Amino acid sequence: VVSCLAVALFSQRLSPPRTDAPFPFRLLYRLPAYSVWLVWEIVKANFWVLYLVFHPRMMEKIDPRLITFKSRLTSRAALTVFANSITLTPGTITVSVNERGDFLVHAIDGKSADGLPGDMERKIAETFGE
């Protein structure tokens, strides 16, 4: 208990500044649905990357690329969840994102790049009410 209190006190400066905005309770019931959808997308992407890796012509199939796009998401929380969701999905990595919603993403092949921003951005926008 003492060590937990000490860590909480010492890390208090890392907390975001307080705002008068109420807690978005819609996240309590929308985020679990998004999480289930994201897990399914991760499973599908895992099988696609597995297919690429074990394909006899793997070097022909893998076509790495960097793609850029502008997201319609506006809140920092939604942009963060979007960037992390892209990185969690095998075959894609968020290289950079700024507060204006400009994304730079590395994709292992064209099929992995084609889905961006797509359904994931739309689902996050619904989840965060944007």
RONUKOL-201840 format. One record per residue: z, x, y of N, C-alpha, C, O, CB in turn; residue number from 1. Coordinates in steps of 0.1 Angstrom, whole numbers, plus 5000, padded with zeros to 4 digits. Each point is the difference from the previous one (the first is absolute). Glycine has a CB too. Example, Ala and Ser with C-alpha at 12.3 -4.5 7.8 and 13.67 -1.06 7.14 Angstrom:
BEGIN
+------+------+------+------+------+------+------+------+------+------+------+------+------+------+------+-----+
:  n_z :  n_x :  n_y : ca_z : ca_x : ca_y :  c_z :  c_x :  c_y :  o_z :  o_x :  o_y : cb_z : cb_x : cb_y :   n :
+------+------+------+------+------+------+------+------+------+------+------+------+------+------+------+-----+
: 5078 : 5132 : 4943 : 5000 : 4991 : 5012 : 5000 : 5009 : 5012 : 5007 : 5010 : 5000 : 5005 : 4971 : 4988 :   1 :
: 4981 : 5015 : 5023 : 5000 : 5009 : 5011 : 5008 : 4992 : 5011 : 5001 : 5005 : 5011 : 4977 : 5007 : 4983 :   2 :
+------+------+------+------+------+------+------+------+------+------+------+------+------+------+------+-----+
END
This chain:
BEGIN
+------+------+------+------+------+------+------+------+------+------+------+------+------+------+------+-----+
:  n_z :  n_x :  n_y : ca_z : ca_x : ca_y :  c_z :  c_x :  c_y :  o_z :  o_x :  o_y : cb_z : cb_x : cb_y :   n :
+------+------+------+------+------+------+------+------+------+------+------+------+------+------+------+-----+
: 5000 : 5008 : 4988 : 5000 : 4992 : 5012 : 5000 : 5009 : 5012 : 4993 : 4997 : 5010 : 5019 : 4985 : 4978 :   1 :
: 4996 : 5028 : 5012 : 5001 : 5009 : 5012 : 4987 : 5007 : 5002 : 4995 : 5001 : 5012 : 5029 : 5003 : 4984 :   2 :
: 4969 : 5001 : 4994 : 4988 : 5007 : 5001 : 4989 : 4990 : 5005 : 4991 : 5004 : 5008 : 5015 : 5012 : 4974 :   3 :
: 4994 : 4972 : 5013 : 4990 : 4990 : 5005 : 5002 : 4997 : 5015 : 4990 : 4999 : 5007 : 5010 : 4991 : 4970 :   4 :
: 5013 : 5008 : 5027 : 5002 : 4998 : 5014 : 4996 : 5012 : 5009 : 4994 : 4998 : 5011 : 5025 : 4987 : 4983 :   5 :
: 4983 : 5027 : 5001 : 4996 : 5012 : 5007 : 4985 : 5001 : 5002 : 4995 : 5003 : 5011 : 5025 : 5009 : 4980 :   6 :
: 4973 : 4985 : 4998 : 4985 : 5000 : 5001 : 4995 : 4989 : 5009 : 4991 : 5003 : 5008 : 5008 : 5006 : 4969 :   7 :
: 5007 : 4980 : 5023 : 4996 : 4989 : 5009 : 5002 : 5003 : 5014 : 4992 : 4998 : 5009 : 5014 : 4986 : 4973 :   8 :
: 5006 : 5023 : 5021 : 5003 : 5004 : 5014 : 4990 : 5011 : 5005 : 4995 : 4999 : 5011 : 5029 : 4994 : 4985 :   9 :
: 4974 : 5017 : 4995 : 4991 : 5011 : 5004 : 4986 : 4996 : 5001 : 4992 : 5006 : 5008 : 5024 : 5009 : 4981 :  10 :
: 4980 : 4975 : 5004 : 4985 : 4996 : 5000 : 4998 : 4988 : 5009 : 4989 : 4995 : 5001 : 5009 : 5014 : 4976 :  11 :
: 5012 : 4987 : 5031 : 4998 : 4989 : 5008 : 4989 : 5002 : 5011 : 4994 : 4991 : 5004 : 5031 : 5004 : 4992 :  12 :
: 4974 : 5018 : 5008 : 4990 : 5003 : 5011 : 4985 : 4998 : 4994 : 4991 : 4999 : 5008 : 5026 : 5017 : 5003 :  13 :
: 4982 : 4983 : 4976 : 4987 : 4998 : 4994 : 4995 : 4986 : 5000 : 4989 : 4997 : 4997 : 5015 : 5023 : 4989 :  14 :
: 5006 : 4971 : 5016 : 4997 : 4986 : 5000 : 4991 : 4996 : 5012 : 5001 : 5006 : 5011 : 5021 : 4990 : 4978 :  15 :
: 4969 : 4994 : 5008 : 4991 : 4996 : 5011 : 5009 : 4993 : 5011 : 5010 : 4995 : 4997 : 4970 : 5002 : 4987 :  16 :
: 5015 : 5003 : 5028 : 5007 : 4993 : 5011 : 5001 : 4985 : 4997 : 4991 : 4994 : 4995 : 5002 : 5024 : 5022 :  17 :
: 5018 : 4977 : 4987 : 5003 : 4985 : 4998 : 4991 : 4992 : 5009 : 4997 : 5004 : 5012 : 5026 : 5001 : 4982 :  18 :
: 4972 : 4984 : 5001 : 4992 : 4991 : 5008 : 5006 : 4986 : 4999 : 5009 : 4998 : 4991 : 4970 : 5016 : 5005 :  19 :
: 5017 : 4978 : 5013 : 5005 : 4986 : 4999 : 4992 : 4991 : 4991 : 5002 : 4988 : 4999 : 5007 : 5015 : 5024 :  20 :
: 4980 : 5003 : 4971 : 4992 : 4993 : 4992 : 5007 : 4995 : 4987 : 5007 : 5009 : 4994 : 4973 : 5004 : 5015 :  21 :
: 5019 : 4975 : 4987 : 5007 : 4995 : 4988 : 4993 : 5007 : 4988 : 4989 : 5004 : 5000 : 5017 : 4974 : 5011 :  22 :
: 5002 : 5022 : 4978 : 4995 : 5005 : 4987 : 4989 : 4991 : 4995 : 5002 : 4988 : 5000 : 5020 : 5023 : 4995 :  23 :
: 4967 : 4995 : 5001 : 4989 : 4991 : 4995 : 5003 : 4995 : 4986 : 4996 : 5007 : 4990 : 4987 : 5006 : 5025 :  24 :
: 5023 : 4976 : 4984 : 5004 : 4995 : 4987 : 4988 : 4997 : 4991 : 5002 : 4999 : 4987 : 5019 : 4992 : 5023 :  25 :
: 4967 : 5007 : 4996 : 4989 : 4997 : 4991 : 4997 : 5011 : 4991 : 4994 : 4998 : 4989 : 4997 : 4988 : 5029 :  26 :
: 5013 : 5026 : 4985 : 4998 : 5012 : 4992 : 5008 : 4999 : 4987 : 4996 : 5005 : 4989 : 5000 : 5009 : 5031 :  27 :
: 5015 : 4979 : 4980 : 5008 : 4998 : 4988 : 4993 : 4993 : 4989 : 5003 : 5003 : 4988 : 5017 : 4997 : 5026 :  28 :
: 4971 : 4991 : 4989 : 4993 : 4993 : 4989 : 4986 : 5004 : 4999 : 4993 : 4998 : 4990 : 5022 : 4983 : 5013 :  29 :
: 4979 : 5026 : 5008 : 4986 : 5004 : 4999 : 4999 : 5014 : 4994 : 4990 : 5003 : 4993 : 5005 : 4982 : 5026 :  30 :
: 5014 : 5024 : 4983 : 4999 : 5014 : 4996 : 5000 : 5001 : 4984 : 4993 : 5008 : 4995 : 5018 : 4999 : 5027 :  31 :
: 4998 : 4985 : 4971 : 4999 : 5001 : 4986 : 4986 : 4995 : 4994 : 4995 : 5006 : 4991 : 5030 : 4990 : 5009 :  32 :
: 4969 : 4994 : 5006 : 4987 : 4996 : 4995 : 4990 : 5011 : 5003 : 4991 : 5003 : 4991 : 5014 : 4973 : 5013 :  33 :
: 4995 : 5031 : 5008 : 4991 : 5011 : 5002 : 5003 : 5012 : 4991 : 4991 : 5006 : 4995 : 5008 : 4987 : 5029 :  34 :
: 5014 : 5009 : 4972 : 5003 : 5011 : 4991 : 4994 : 4998 : 4986 : 4995 : 5009 : 4994 : 5026 : 4995 : 5019 :  35 :
: 4980 : 4983 : 4983 : 4994 : 4997 : 4987 : 4985 : 5003 : 5000 : 4994 : 5005 : 4991 : 5024 : 4978 : 5004 :  36 :
: 4975 : 5012 : 5016 : 4986 : 5002 : 5001 : 4996 : 5015 : 5001 : 4991 : 5004 : 4994 : 5008 : 4974 : 5018 :  37 :
: 5010 : 5030 : 4995 : 4997 : 5014 : 5002 : 5002 : 5007 : 4986 : 4992 : 5009 : 4997 : 5016 : 4990 : 5027 :  38 :
: 5002 : 4997 : 4968 : 5001 : 5007 : 4987 : 4988 : 4997 : 4992 : 4995 : 5009 : 4992 : 5030 : 4988 : 5009 :  39 :
: 4969 : 4991 : 4999 : 4988 : 4997 : 4993 : 4989 : 5008 : 5004 : 4992 : 5005 : 4992 : 5016 : 4972 : 5005 :  40 :
: 4990 : 5025 : 5016 : 4989 : 5009 : 5006 : 5002 : 5014 : 4995 : 4991 : 5007 : 4998 : 5007 : 4978 : 5022 :  41 :
: 5015 : 5020 : 4980 : 5003 : 5014 : 4995 : 4996 : 5001 : 4986 : 4994 : 5010 : 4996 : 5024 : 4992 : 5020 :  42 :
: 4985 : 4988 : 4976 : 4996 : 5001 : 4985 : 4985 : 5001 : 4999 : 4995 : 5008 : 4992 : 5026 : 4978 : 5002 :  43 :
: 4972 : 5005 : 5013 : 4985 : 5000 : 4999 : 4994 : 5014 : 5005 : 4991 : 5005 : 4994 : 5009 : 4970 : 5010 :  44 :
: 5006 : 5030 : 5007 : 4995 : 5013 : 5005 : 5003 : 5011 : 4990 : 4992 : 5010 : 4999 : 5011 : 4982 : 5024 :  45 :
: 5009 : 5007 : 4970 : 5003 : 5010 : 4990 : 4990 : 5001 : 4989 : 4995 : 5010 : 4996 : 5029 : 4987 : 5009 :  46 :
: 4971 : 4991 : 4990 : 4990 : 4999 : 4990 : 4987 : 5006 : 5005 : 4993 : 5006 : 4992 : 5018 : 4974 : 4998 :  47 :
: 4985 : 5017 : 5023 : 4988 : 5005 : 5005 : 5000 : 5016 : 5001 : 4991 : 5006 : 4996 : 5006 : 4973 : 5017 :  48 :
: 5014 : 5027 : 4992 : 5002 : 5014 : 5000 : 5000 : 5006 : 4986 : 4994 : 5011 : 4998 : 5018 : 4987 : 5024 :  49 :
: 4994 : 4995 : 4969 : 5000 : 5005 : 4986 : 4986 : 5000 : 4995 : 4996 : 5010 : 4993 : 5027 : 4981 : 5003 :  50 :
: 4969 : 4999 : 5007 : 4986 : 4999 : 4996 : 4992 : 5012 : 5006 : 4993 : 5007 : 4993 : 5008 : 4968 : 5005 :  51 :
: 5001 : 5028 : 5015 : 4994 : 5011 : 5006 : 5003 : 5013 : 4994 : 4991 : 5009 : 4997 : 5009 : 4978 : 5024 :  52 :
: 5013 : 5015 : 4976 : 5004 : 5013 : 4995 : 4995 : 5003 : 4986 : 4997 : 5011 : 4996 : 5023 : 4987 : 5018 :  53 :
: 4979 : 4992 : 4977 : 4996 : 5001 : 4987 : 4985 : 4998 : 4997 : 4995 : 5001 : 4989 : 5028 : 4993 : 5005 :  54 :
: 4970 : 5003 : 5017 : 4986 : 4998 : 4998 : 4993 : 5013 : 4997 : 5003 : 5010 : 5006 : 4998 : 4970 : 5010 :  55 :
: 4989 : 5020 : 4975 : 4993 : 5012 : 4997 : 4993 : 5007 : 5012 : 4999 : 5012 : 5000 : 4998 : 4979 : 4977 :  56 :
: 4999 : 5001 : 5032 : 4993 : 5005 : 5012 : 5009 : 4999 : 5012 : 4996 : 4995 : 5011 : 4982 : 4999 : 4980 :  57 :
: 5035 : 5010 : 5007 : 5010 : 4998 : 5011 : 4996 : 5006 : 5013 : 5002 : 4994 : 5010 : 5015 : 5007 : 4972 :  58 :
: 4977 : 5011 : 5018 : 4996 : 5007 : 5012 : 4989 : 4992 : 5008 : 4999 : 5001 : 5012 : 5007 : 5021 : 4977 :  59 :
: 4986 : 4970 : 5004 : 4990 : 4992 : 5007 : 5007 : 4987 : 5005 : 4995 : 4995 : 5010 : 4987 : 5014 : 4975 :  60 :
: 5028 : 4986 : 5008 : 5006 : 4988 : 5004 : 5009 : 5001 : 5012 : 5001 : 4991 : 5009 : 4998 : 5002 : 4968 :  61 :
: 5008 : 5018 : 5024 : 5010 : 5003 : 5011 : 4992 : 5004 : 5012 : 4992 : 5010 : 5000 : 5026 : 4996 : 4984 :  62 :
: 4983 : 4987 : 5027 : 4993 : 5002 : 5012 : 5010 : 4999 : 5012 : 5000 : 4989 : 5007 : 4978 : 5002 : 4983 :  63 :
: 5031 : 5019 : 5012 : 5010 : 4998 : 5010 : 4994 : 4998 : 5014 : 4990 : 5006 : 5004 : 5025 : 5009 : 4983 :  64 :
: 4992 : 4978 : 5021 : 4996 : 4997 : 5014 : 5012 : 4996 : 5009 : 5010 : 4995 : 4995 : 4968 : 4997 : 4996 :  65 :
: 5020 : 5011 : 5021 : 5010 : 4995 : 5010 : 4994 : 4989 : 5008 : 4988 : 5000 : 5004 : 5021 : 5023 : 4998 :  66 :
: 4998 : 4966 : 4999 : 4995 : 4988 : 5007 : 5010 : 4997 : 5012 : 5012 : 5003 : 4999 : 4977 : 4988 : 4980 :  67 :
: 5006 : 5004 : 5031 : 5008 : 4996 : 5012 : 4997 : 4985 : 5002 : 4989 : 4995 : 4998 : 5010 : 5028 : 5012 :  68 :
: 5012 : 4970 : 4994 : 4998 : 4986 : 5004 : 5012 : 4997 : 5010 : 5010 : 5006 : 5000 : 4979 : 4988 : 4978 :  69 :
: 5009 : 4995 : 5029 : 5009 : 4995 : 5009 : 5007 : 4988 : 4994 : 4993 : 4990 : 4996 : 4994 : 5018 : 5024 :  70 :
: 5026 : 4992 : 4979 : 5007 : 4989 : 4994 : 5003 : 4989 : 5011 : 5001 : 5003 : 5011 : 5009 : 5012 : 4971 :  71 :
: 4991 : 4973 : 5013 : 5003 : 4989 : 5010 : 5015 : 4998 : 5001 : 5005 : 4992 : 5008 : 4973 : 4997 : 4987 :  72 :
: 5030 : 5018 : 4996 : 5014 : 4999 : 5001 : 5006 : 5006 : 5013 : 4994 : 5010 : 5005 : 5007 : 4991 : 4969 :  73 :
: 5010 : 4994 : 5031 : 5005 : 5005 : 5013 : 5014 : 5005 : 4999 : 5003 : 5010 : 5007 : 4983 : 4974 : 5004 :  74 :
: 5022 : 5011 : 4980 : 5014 : 5004 : 5000 : 5001 : 5013 : 4992 : 4993 : 5003 : 4991 : 5015 : 4974 : 5010 :  75 :
: 5002 : 5031 : 5003 : 5002 : 5013 : 4993 : 5004 : 4998 : 4986 : 4996 : 5008 : 4991 : 5011 : 5002 : 5031 :  76 :
: 5001 : 4980 : 4975 : 5004 : 4998 : 4986 : 4988 : 4996 : 4991 : 4999 : 5005 : 4989 : 5023 : 4987 : 5020 :  77 :
: 4969 : 5000 : 4996 : 4988 : 4996 : 4993 : 4991 : 5012 : 4998 : 4995 : 5001 : 4989 : 5007 : 4975 : 5020 :  78 :
: 4996 : 5032 : 5001 : 4992 : 5012 : 4999 : 5006 : 5010 : 4989 : 4992 : 5006 : 4993 : 5000 : 4991 : 5031 :  79 :
: 5021 : 5004 : 4977 : 5006 : 5009 : 4990 : 4999 : 4995 : 4986 : 4997 : 5008 : 4991 : 5019 : 4998 : 5027 :  80 :
: 4986 : 4981 : 4980 : 4999 : 4994 : 4986 : 4985 : 5002 : 4996 : 4998 : 5003 : 4988 : 5021 : 4981 : 5016 :  81 :
: 4972 : 5014 : 5004 : 4985 : 5001 : 4997 : 4997 : 5014 : 4996 : 4994 : 5003 : 4990 : 5001 : 4979 : 5026 :  82 :
: 5010 : 5028 : 4992 : 4997 : 5014 : 4997 : 5006 : 5004 : 4987 : 4994 : 5007 : 4992 : 5005 : 4998 : 5033 :  83 :
: 5014 : 4991 : 4973 : 5006 : 5003 : 4987 : 4994 : 4994 : 4988 : 4999 : 5006 : 4990 : 5022 : 4997 : 5023 :  84 :
: 4974 : 4984 : 4989 : 4994 : 4993 : 4989 : 4987 : 5007 : 4996 : 4996 : 5001 : 4988 : 5014 : 4978 : 5020 :  85 :
: 4982 : 5026 : 5002 : 4988 : 5007 : 4997 : 5003 : 5013 : 4992 : 4993 : 5003 : 4990 : 4996 : 4988 : 5031 :  86 :
: 5021 : 5016 : 4983 : 5004 : 5012 : 4994 : 5005 : 4998 : 4986 : 4998 : 5008 : 4990 : 5007 : 5002 : 5032 :  87 :
: 5002 : 4979 : 4976 : 5006 : 4997 : 4986 : 4989 : 4996 : 4990 : 5001 : 5002 : 4988 : 5020 : 4990 : 5023 :  88 :
: 4967 : 5003 : 4995 : 4989 : 4996 : 4991 : 4993 : 5012 : 4995 : 4994 : 5008 : 5009 : 5004 : 4970 : 5003 :  89 :
: 5001 : 5025 : 4975 : 4993 : 5012 : 4996 : 4985 : 5001 : 5004 : 4993 : 4989 : 5000 : 5022 : 5011 : 4981 :  90 :
: 4981 : 5011 : 5023 : 4986 : 5002 : 5005 : 4999 : 5000 : 5015 : 4989 : 5003 : 5005 : 5004 : 4987 : 4974 :  91 :
: 5018 : 5007 : 5028 : 4999 : 5000 : 5015 : 5013 : 5006 : 5005 : 5011 : 4999 : 4994 : 4974 : 4980 : 5006 :  92 :
: 5013 : 5028 : 5012 : 5012 : 5006 : 5007 : 4998 : 4998 : 5014 : 4989 : 5002 : 5006 : 5014 : 5015 : 4976 :  93 :
: 5007 : 4977 : 5025 : 4999 : 4999 : 5015 : 5003 : 5014 : 5006 : 5011 : 5006 : 4998 : 4997 : 4970 : 5001 :  94 :
: 4982 : 5029 : 5007 : 5001 : 5013 : 5007 : 5007 : 4999 : 5013 : 5009 : 5008 : 5003 : 4970 : 5000 : 4985 :  95 :
: 5017 : 4982 : 5020 : 5007 : 4998 : 5013 : 4998 : 4986 : 5004 : 4990 : 4993 : 4997 : 5006 : 5031 : 5010 :  96 :
: 5013 : 4972 : 5002 : 5000 : 4987 : 5006 : 5007 : 5001 : 5013 : 5010 : 5007 : 5001 : 4990 : 4980 : 4977 :  97 :
: 4995 : 5006 : 5032 : 5007 : 5001 : 5013 : 5005 : 4985 : 5004 : 4997 : 4991 : 4993 : 4989 : 5030 : 5014 :  98 :
: 5021 : 4978 : 5004 : 5006 : 4988 : 5004 : 4989 : 4989 : 5004 : 5003 : 4988 : 5001 : 5017 : 5025 : 5006 :  99 :
: 4968 : 4992 : 4996 : 4989 : 4991 : 5004 : 4994 : 4994 : 4987 : 4991 : 4991 : 5001 : 5005 : 5022 : 5020 : 100 :
: 5007 : 4992 : 4967 : 4995 : 4995 : 4988 : 4987 : 5007 : 4995 : 4993 : 4995 : 4992 : 5017 : 4984 : 5014 : 101 :
: 4988 : 5033 : 4999 : 4989 : 5008 : 4995 : 5004 : 5007 : 4988 : 5009 : 5008 : 5000 : 4982 : 4995 : 5023 : 102 :
: 5002 : 4995 : 4966 : 5003 : 5006 : 4987 : 4990 : 5010 : 4996 : 4988 : 4999 : 5002 : 5023 : 4980 : 4991 : 103 :
: 4993 : 5032 : 5000 : 4992 : 5010 : 4994 : 5005 : 5000 : 4985 : 5011 : 5004 : 4998 : 4984 : 5010 : 5024 : 104 :
: 4996 : 4983 : 4969 : 5004 : 4999 : 4986 : 4991 : 5008 : 4991 : 4987 : 5000 : 5002 : 5022 : 4977 : 5002 : 105 :
: 4996 : 5030 : 4987 : 4992 : 5008 : 4990 : 4999 : 4991 : 4988 : 5010 : 4995 : 4995 : 4998 : 5028 : 5014 : 106 :
: 4980 : 4976 : 4986 : 4998 : 4992 : 4987 : 4993 : 5009 : 4990 : 4991 : 5008 : 5004 : 5007 : 4970 : 5009 : 107 :
: 5005 : 5020 : 4974 : 4994 : 5008 : 4990 : 4985 : 4997 : 4997 : 4993 : 5008 : 4995 : 5030 : 4993 : 4995 : 108 :
: 4973 : 4986 : 5013 : 4986 : 4996 : 4998 : 4997 : 4988 : 5008 : 5008 : 4995 : 5008 : 4993 : 5014 : 4969 : 109 :
: 4986 : 4987 : 5022 : 4996 : 4989 : 5009 : 5007 : 4987 : 4997 : 5003 : 4992 : 5009 : 4975 : 5019 : 4992 : 110 :
: 5024 : 4986 : 4986 : 5006 : 4988 : 4996 : 5015 : 4999 : 5006 : 5004 : 4989 : 5005 : 4982 : 5010 : 4974 : 111 :
: 5021 : 5012 : 5021 : 5013 : 5000 : 5006 : 5000 : 4998 : 5015 : 5009 : 4994 : 5005 : 4999 : 5021 : 4976 : 112 :
: 4981 : 4990 : 5025 : 4999 : 4999 : 5015 : 4995 : 4986 : 5004 : 5003 : 4996 : 5011 : 4993 : 5029 : 4990 : 113 :
: 4996 : 4969 : 4990 : 4994 : 4987 : 5004 : 5011 : 4989 : 5003 : 4997 : 4991 : 5008 : 4983 : 5015 : 4978 : 114 :
: 5031 : 4994 : 5008 : 5010 : 4990 : 5002 : 5008 : 5001 : 5012 : 5009 : 4991 : 5003 : 4992 : 5008 : 4973 : 115 :
: 4997 : 5011 : 5032 : 5008 : 5002 : 5012 : 4993 : 4995 : 5013 : 4988 : 5002 : 5001 : 5023 : 5017 : 4988 : 116 :
: 4996 : 4974 : 5020 : 5014 : 4996 : 4999 : 5002 : 4988 : 4992 : 5010 : 4999 : 4992 : 4993 : 5010 : 5030 : 117 :
: 4988 : 4981 : 4977 : 4999 : 4989 : 4991 : 5012 : 4992 : 4997 : 5007 : 4997 : 5010 : 4977 : 5017 : 4980 : 118 :
: 5018 : 4982 : 4998 : 5010 : 4991 : 4996 : 5014 : 5005 : 5003 : 5009 : 4992 : 5004 : 4976 : 4999 : 4978 : 119 :
: 5017 : 5022 : 5017 : 5014 : 5005 : 5002 : 5004 : 4998 : 5014 : 5011 : 4996 : 5003 : 4985 : 5021 : 4980 : 120 :
: 4995 : 4985 : 5027 : 5003 : 4998 : 5014 : 5003 : 4985 : 5002 : 5009 : 4996 : 5008 : 4977 : 5024 : 4999 : 121 :
: 5006 : 4972 : 4988 : 5001 : 4985 : 5001 : 5014 : 4995 : 4995 : 5007 : 4992 : 5006 : 4968 : 5006 : 4993 : 122 :
: 5028 : 5007 : 4989 : 5013 : 4996 : 4994 : 5012 : 5005 : 5008 : 5010 : 4993 : 5002 : 4979 : 5007 : 4976 : 123 :
: 5010 : 5012 : 5028 : 5011 : 5005 : 5008 : 5001 : 4992 : 5013 : 5011 : 4998 : 5005 : 4986 : 5025 : 4985 : 124 :
: 4991 : 4974 : 5016 : 5001 : 4992 : 5012 : 5006 : 4986 : 4997 : 5008 : 4995 : 5008 : 4971 : 5017 : 5000 : 125 :
: 5019 : 4982 : 4981 : 5006 : 4988 : 4996 : 5015 : 5002 : 4998 : 5008 : 4991 : 5005 : 4971 : 5001 : 4984 : 126 :
: 5025 : 5018 : 5005 : 5014 : 5003 : 4997 : 5008 : 5002 : 5013 : 5011 : 4995 : 5001 : 4982 : 5016 : 4977 : 127 :
: 5001 : 4996 : 5031 : 5007 : 5003 : 5013 : 4997 : 4990 : 5011 : 5005 : 5002 : 5011 : 4995 : 5022 : 4983 : 128 :
: 4992 : 4966 : 5003 : 4997 : 4989 : 5009 : 4992 : 5005 : 5012 : 5001 : 4996 : 5011 : 5020 : 4994 : 4983 : 129 :
: 4969 : 5018 : 5003 : 4991 : 5005 : 5011 : 4986 : 4994 : 4998 : 4991 : 5003 : 5008 : 5021 : 5019 : 4993 : 130 :
+------+------+------+------+------+------+------+------+------+------+------+------+------+------+------+-----+
END
